[in-house]
Amino acid sequence: MKVSVNSRTVFRFPTCLIVNRFFAGRIRRELNKSGLHLTKKQTLLLMGELKKYKKRAPDWNLVEVTASNGDRIVVKI
């Protein structure tokens, strides 16, 4: 996973640290709090699909945000 801020500051994280069983549980709990109820199996399936999609489309932008003052944040899987 690559997070870039204004194309100057870049943070890199191994995807296996972000997309794993531990974070799947954390993500499921946070989604449950916000009203979207997923089962453990559904969450693990979602994590597996993210891993597969990363291999097929390595330059895919997960999130791209541009602020009104010109700041730009891009998160790539």
Backbone torsions as a table, in degrees:
resi	resn	phi	psi	omega
1	MET	NA	137.8	-177.8
2	LYS	-127.5	125.7	177.6
3	VAL	-114.6	121.0	178.6
4	SER	-121.1	138.0	179.9
5	VAL	-118.7	116.9	-179.3
6	ASN	55.6	26.5	178.1
7	SER	58.9	7.5	178.1
8	ARG	-107.4	-44.2	-179.4
9	THR	-98.4	121.6	-177.4
10	VAL	-126.6	129.2	174.6
11	PHE	-113.9	134.0	178.7
12	ARG	-119.6	134.1	177.0
13	PHE	-128.5	135.7	173.5
14	PRO	-62.7	132.2	-176.8
15	THR	-60.0	-31.9	-179.0
16	CYS	-65.7	-22.3	175.9
17	LEU	-77.8	-25.7	-177.5
18	ILE	-93.7	-42.4	-175.5
19	VAL	-104.6	87.5	178.4
20	ASN	-148.1	-179.2	-175.5
21	ARG	-64.3	-37.0	-179.6
22	PHE	-63.0	-51.1	-179.2
23	PHE	-70.6	-25.3	174.9
24	ALA	-61.5	-42.1	176.9
25	GLY	-64.4	-42.3	178.7
26	ARG	-63.4	-44.1	-180.0
27	ILE	-62.8	-42.2	179.8
28	ARG	-61.3	-43.2	179.4
29	ARG	-64.4	-42.1	179.4
30	GLU	-66.7	-38.5	177.2
31	LEU	-66.8	-37.1	177.2
32	ASN	-62.6	-38.6	177.9
33	LYS	-63.3	-35.2	-177.8
34	SER	-86.5	0.2	174.9
35	GLY	104.0	-3.7	177.9
36	LEU	-100.5	107.0	-173.6
37	HIS	-95.6	116.2	176.3
38	LEU	-118.6	148.6	175.4
39	THR	-83.0	168.5	178.3
40	LYS	-61.5	-40.4	-179.3
41	LYS	-64.0	-41.9	179.2
42	GLN	-64.6	-40.4	-179.6
43	THR	-66.8	-42.9	178.0
44	LEU	-64.7	-36.4	176.3
45	LEU	-63.8	-40.9	177.4
46	LEU	-61.7	-44.0	178.6
47	MET	-63.1	-40.7	178.1
48	GLY	-63.5	-40.8	178.7
49	GLU	-67.2	-35.9	175.7
50	LEU	-62.0	-41.5	178.2
51	LYS	-63.0	-43.5	179.6
52	LYS	-64.2	-43.2	-177.8
53	TYR	-66.5	-32.5	177.8
54	LYS	-60.7	-37.8	179.5
55	LYS	-70.7	-35.8	-178.3
56	ARG	-78.8	-34.6	-176.3
57	ALA	-134.8	78.4	-174.2
58	PRO	-66.5	-20.4	-178.6
59	ASP	-102.8	20.4	-178.9
60	TRP	-73.2	132.2	177.2
61	ASN	-87.2	117.5	176.5
62	LEU	-74.1	-45.2	179.1
63	VAL	-139.7	136.3	175.2
64	GLU	-138.0	116.9	-175.4
65	VAL	-125.6	134.1	174.6
66	THR	-123.2	124.0	-179.7
67	ALA	-84.7	165.4	-179.0
68	SER	-67.2	-24.0	179.4
69	ASN	-88.2	4.6	175.7
70	GLY	100.5	-7.1	177.1
71	ASP	-67.5	141.2	-177.3
72	ARG	-132.9	131.3	179.0
73	ILE	-123.5	129.6	179.6
74	VAL	-127.8	129.3	175.7
75	VAL	-115.6	117.2	179.1
76	LYS	-110.5	140.8	176.6
77	ILE	-79.0	NA	NA
